[in-house]
Amino acid sequence: MNAPREKFGLSQSNKRIEDLRLVTGTGRYVDDTAPEGALHAYVLRSSVAHGTITKLDVDEARRIPGVALVLTSGDLGDLDATLGTTPATSPADGRKGTTPERPLLAKERVRFVGEPVALVVAETRAQATDAAEAIWLDVDDLPVKLSVEPGGDPVHEESPDNVAYVWEKGDEARVDAALEAAAHRVELTVDDNRIICASLEPRGAWAAIEDGRLHVCVNGQGVWGTKGSLARILKMDKADIRVTNPDVGGGFGMKAMDYPETFLVAHAARTLNQPVRWMAERGESMLSDNGGRDLICAATLGFDADHRLVAYKCENWANMGAYNSGYAQNIQSELFAKVLPGVYDVQDVFMRSTGIYTNTTQVDAYRGAGRPEAIYVLERAMDYAAHELGVDRFALRRKSFIAPDKFPYETATGETYDVGDFARVLDRAMVEADVDGFAARRAESEARGKLRGLGVCYYIESILGDPSEGAAIEFTEDGRVTLYVGTQSNGQGHETVYRQFLATDLGLDPELIDVVQGDSDRIAKGGGTGGSRSVTTQGSANRAMAQKVVADYSAFLADHLDVEDVSFEEGTFRPKGSNRTLTLIEAAEEARKAGRADLLKIEERATLPGRSYPNGCHLCEVEIDRETGHLEVVRYTVVDDFGNLMNPMLAEGQVHGGVAQGIGQATTEHVVYDETGQLLTASFMDYGMPRAYGLPMIAFHSEPVPSTANVLGMKGCGEAGTVGAMAAVGNAALDALWGLGLRRVDMPFTPQRVWSLLQEGQAIAAQ
C-alpha cells in the first residue's frame, strides 16, 4: 500500500484520471445518457425584445405528425410556473430588491430575444422544429430598454424606473469627508463588458418516470437546488424526485442557476409518461444562457501626502437583463463587496450598487461572480492613480498593503482575512516577470514601430458557497471503495483530487476508488460546485471522514482482535502486542464477516470556521500595432498564494483557464445588441472567443501562505485566474497608450477599438 501513496498523494502533480475517457469520447454527457426512445423537445423563443403577445395559436403545430405535446403558459395548469430569485438586501437600511415574476413560458409579454414562449415535444427533433415553425405568434412591439441607467420605458410594472435594487454599504458621509480631506484624489470610470459563457457543452436536460418517480438529468453544477425547485414548481414531494448530473462540459457559474427548460422537460415527461430530452444548439445557448459582467463602475481613491490609500468610494450600475436570475442581484452587490477594498489597509470605504432591468438576456454568475468585477475597477484605479500621481505602481501598492502582522484583518466590508503576505508575493512576481528588463523590451518594441505596456494587478479572492459539506465512503464486496461527495465536477479534475485525498489519508490504492457525485438518491445533501469551494469544503469533509474511518476501525479491530490499542500508520492498522497488520480493505472485510454493516459505509460532515482568501499578482505585457490597432498579450506571469496545493499541475491548469477567460474578455469577447434588442453576436462568427494563437505562455508560480480557515491549509483556485487577468491586461493597455495622452481605455481591446484610441491620441498630439 505504500507505493500508491508515494506516487499518488496530495501535493503531487498527478495526471487526471478522468481525462482518458473524456478525450477518447467515452465520457457520458447529458445528451449521451438520455433514455432510448426519448421524445425530443424544442423551445420556441421570442424574436422580439419587448412586446405584447397578441396572438399565440398552436393548433396547427399540434396537428403535425409525430407531435406529442405543445405547451404554452396557459397549458401549465396549477404549476408554480415561475423561477425563484434571491433579492439583494441592502445592509445600510434593509431595502430589498424587486422580484418580478419570471414565468417558465412568456405570459402576455415578451421581454428579451430568446425568451421561451412555447415548448414542442415530438418523436424527432426535426418534427419538433417543424411544429414550432407552424406556431402563429404575433407580438406588438413595445419600447426597448437597453441602457444601464435608471429610467426608460418599464420592463416590469413593479419597477417603473427599471431599478431592480439599490444596495449600499459603509458610511457615505464619512467617506466623502475623508476623500475631501485627502492630499490626493483620483477618479476613474470603467466599463466591464458583457460576455457570453460559451461552455464547451451547451445546456441540456432529460426527464423520465422511473418506478413511479421523476428522474431529471441536467448538466448543472449540483443537484439539490434543482431538486428543491422541481418539488416547488411541479408541486411534488421531494422523495418522489431524483436529480442527477452526468459528466458536465464546463459550467463557470452559468450552469449553477435554474432555467425554464429543465422544468418544462420534467413537466412534459410527467404529463406524457414518456422520457423527454432537450439539448440546446449553440446559437440558442447564446440567446438564452445567463450572461456575465455587464456593468459600469466608478471609483474615487483618496491618498495622503505620502501616497497611502486612505479612502475609497465605488459605485456600480449593473445590468440584470429582463429578469432576475437566481442570485443575480447579489453578484454586483454583496459578492462584489467581499473584496471591495482588495489587499489594502483602508477602512474609510463606501459602496453603492444599482441593478437595472433591460430587455436583454439575464446576467448572473460567471467565473468569479462579483469578485473579478470589484478587483477590476480597484486595480485599474490603482494603476491609473500611479500614472496620474507620477509614482511607481508597485511602490504605490506596497505602501497600502495590509501588513503581515495585522492578520487576522477585518476589512471595511466585514470580511476577516486570516493570513497574507502580499509584499512577498509581489516581490516574487516582479522577479519572475523580469520587471527590471521591461524598459529594454519596450525600447525593442518601439524600434519595431509598436507600443508596449506593462500592467499589474494584485487581486484577492473570497471563497464562497455553503461552508458545510459531507463525504461518505463505502466498502463493497469486490474489494473496491466508493467515495460519495457533495460537489460536482464541471471539468476541474475532482475525481483525481479526491482519490488523492483517500490515497494520502487512508493508504488506498487509487485504482480501487470510485467517485460518485451528482446523484440526489445516492448523496442525501450537498452544496454543489461554485465559488471555488470544492477543494476547501469537500477536502475538509474528506479529511474529517477519513479520520472517522480510522477511529471507528481502530476501535473495531481492538475489540475484534482483543488487543488494547490499534495504531494506523502508512496505510496500515497495527494492533498493539500482535504481529498482524491489516490494510483498510482487509479491515473492512473483517467487519463484513463480523456483521458490522455500520462500518461498511461511514459518513461525516465538516463545516469551515471561515473563508479562505487566495490572492496573487498578475503581470502582463502587451504590444500594440500602431497601424492596425491589434493588441497582443506577449508576456504573462502569475504568482499565486493558494496556500497548500492539492495538485500543483491541476492548480496551474485552473489558473491557465481562468487567465484565458480574463484575456478573452479583455481583448475580444463582447456582447452587442442593436437598438431593437437583437443580439448581433449570436454565433462564433461574430462573437470573439479567445484562440490559442492569441494567448502567450502563462508562467505560474506558487508563493503559499497556508490558510488557517481549514485543516488542509488550502485556498480555492478555480476562479482566481480570471479575477486577476482583466485588470492586468487593461492596465497594460493603459500603460502602452498613456504616452499618447489617452486616459480612459476600456475593454474589450479589439483592433477597431484600439485603432480608434490611436486616432484619438493623434488628435491630442496635433492640438
Secondary structure, 3 states (H helix, E strand, C coil): CHHHHHHCCCCCCCCCCCHHHHHCCCCCEHHHHCCCCCEEEEEEECCCCCEEEEEEECHHHHCCCCEEEEECHHHCCCCCCECCCCCCECCCCCCECCCCCCECCCCCEECCCCCEEEEEEECCHHHHHHHHHCCEEEEEECCCCCCCCCCCCCCCCCCCCCEEEEEEECCHHHHHHHHHHCCEEEEEEEEECCEECCCCCCCEEEEEEECCEEEEEECCCCCHHHHHHHHHHHCCCHHHEEEECCECCCCCCHHHCCCHHHHHHHHHHHHHCCCEEEECCHHHHHHHCCEECCEEEEEEEEECCCCCEEEEEEEEEEEEECCCCCCHHHHHHHHHHHCCCCCECCCEEEEEEEEEECCCCCECCCCCCCHHHHHHHHHHHHHHHHHHHCCCHHHHHHHHECCHHHCCEECCCCCEECCCCHHHHHHHHHHHCCHHHHHHHHHHHHHCCEEEEEEEEEEECCCCCCCEEEEEEEECCCCCEEEEECCCCCCCCHHHHHHHHHHHHHCCCHHHEEEECCECCCCCCCCCCCCCCHHHHHHHHHHHHHHHHHHHHHHHHHHHCCCCCEEEECCEEEECCCCCCEEHHHHHHHHHHCCCHHHCEEEEEEECCCCCCCEEEEEEEEEEECCCCCEEEEEEEEEEECECCCCHHHHHHHHHHHHHHHHHHHHCCCCCECCCCCECCCCCCCCCCCCHHHCCCEEEEECCCCCCCCCCCECCCCCHHHHHHHHHHHHHHHHHHHHHCCCCCCCCCCHHHHHHHHHHHHHHHHC
